[in-house]
Amino acid sequence: MKVTISGRLEGYSLEKLRGDLISGLIVGIIAIPLGMAFAIASGVKPEYGIYTTIIAGILISLFGGSKYQIGGPTGAFVPILFAIVMQYGYGDLLLAGFMAGVILVVMGTLRLGALIKFIPRPVTIGFTAGIAVIIFTGQVANFLGLEGIEKHEAFLLNMKELGMHIHTISVYSVITAFVCFFVMLITPKLLPRIPGPLLGLVASSLIASLFFSGHVATIGSTFGQIPSTLPQFQWPDITWERVVHLLRPAFIIAILGGIESLLSAVVADGMTGGKHNSNRELIGQGIANMVTPLFGGIPATGAIARTATNIRSGANSPISGIIHGVVVLLVLLILAPYASHIPLASMAPILMIVAWNMSERKEFIHVLKSRTGDSLILITTFLLTVFTNLTTAVEMGLLLSVILFVKRMSELLTVAKVLPDPLDKRSKVLPSMIEKGHNCPQISIFTVEGPLFFGAAQHFEMSIRNTIHFEPRILILRMGKVPYMDTTGESTLMSLVKHFHKQGGQVLLSGLNRQPKEVLERTGLLDRIGLSHVFEHTGDAIHFALTQLNADQCTGCKQFAFRECKEFHL
């Protein structure tokens, strides 16, 4: 794969560069408080969020598959990263992020980008809403200025901590938080061109510094001074034991990062009418997540809100994403000492609003109102995300989705006994002819509709066996509406064929589609049935079956199931 972005810069001009400069500057300013906030919420130092914003932001724009994608730390990663830090430590988080990058590169190289789209919507809505709840509640302590709070991985334990320390509430922190919150709400109406989070952060920080100095916890007092230097390169200590130990969280980071980055790219396509390259996007995300941990950064992915802001601000190419990273780098080098004075109470409303915006509450309620299996998947994924962890939630959500999918697909298979309508010129076969009392003791015809797979195989066999209360000489299966057959379906059909052959009967197939035919050819069942017993049209199969009848048995039969039956009575 080419490592240049020249293919996405065709027709580039100074006017487009101007748009990229403006959008890159705006998004870069927005990304600074978000980068620090997401890092703090993830249980690591704020500067690591800044490093991630710079390095991952630039690399995702360079190597990704979307022209407008803005990458960096996101809220979706907060619960999983915090859990890793609590369980394994910061050092293992870096290795898990590096491993996730490798997984993403492999996925993109193997062209698995399209597979991400098969993750059910109720699963993504469920864990996104769960993550929003975790982020929102996780900022209550900073919003209220509570003291002595011990962070836990479990949601209920964290809620218990809030209850135990609610008496330590700080009026100064609450005022600071409300100032930031109020400024963020009114900024879009009064000053739409200025990022609300930045203005709220600056205004509340100034007020806290002037009037509440020493009474409100700041980034500096909690985490130490933010260094105004570039991060140091450090190769992680990779051992086989650590790799095996971190494989599961690394895989979750990779899957979650892949989902969010591709969702963000789809949103960008919808806003611009463009088309992203999903496999290249995964590779770009992978490269960014392999390099970022080497400089102390946390896992990153495409950020939907920042990408949308990038487009609305006039972005024209990946240059805007690169500029956004450079802007953050310059701020780090020049203004880092001032960032240390930012109150934690000022960061809390920013993350709370992020959580509210990412909660997908309208989609959540919409799926919930459907009262279908999707509602069960949604609620299960949501509750497990909040009360256990994201890994368990995604696994159980996908498992439930597969089970419900199999159930739904099995219900699509219908097996109906039919006979030709003698009044129809084309001799169309209909189930109603059986209902009118017509039948044939020697020939049974069944129309099979739907996929013949492991979830429906037993229904297929029992429908035929329970319907045939006698042993016909010939069984005709109309397979024209069977689009798919797996080995379980083939095995069930094999059992049916063996049974009829053992009784001296014959099985005829008509309208066999390509995929089922290939399965029957590979397993040898087609040869057992006999190519002479496979027909393109049902009419041809019926004509052949009529030549195989026992004429003596037809004598005296009053069914007249076929037009030709009269000939046997002459």
Secondary structure, DSSP 8 states (H G I E B T S, - for coil): -----GGG-TT--HHHHHHHHHHHHHHHHHHHHHHHHHHHHTTS-HHHHHHHHHHHHHHHHHHSS-SS--EE--GGGHHHHHHHHHHT-HHHHHHHHHHHHHHHHHHHHTT-GGGGGGS-HHHHHHHHHHHHHHHHHHTHHHHHT-SS----SSHHHHHHHHHHTGGG--HHHHHHHHHHHHHHHHHHHH-TTS-HHHHHHHHHHHHHHHHSTTTS-BHHHHH----SS----------HHHHHHHHHHHHHHHHHHHHHHHHHHHHHHHHHS----HHHHHHHHHHHHHHGGGGT----EE-HHHHHHHHHTT--STHHHHHHHHHHHHHHHHHHHHHTT-BHHHHHHHHHHHHHHHS-HHHHHHHHHH-SHHHHHHHHHHHHHHHT-HHHHHHHHHHHHHHHHHHHHHHH-EEEEEEE-TTSTT--EETHHHHTT---SSEEEEEEES-BSTTTHHHHHHHHHHH-SS--SEEEEEEEE---B-HHHHHHHHHHHHHHHHTT-EEEEES--HHHHHHHHHHTHHHHH-GGGEESSHHHHHHHHHTTS-HHHHTT-----SGGGGGGG-
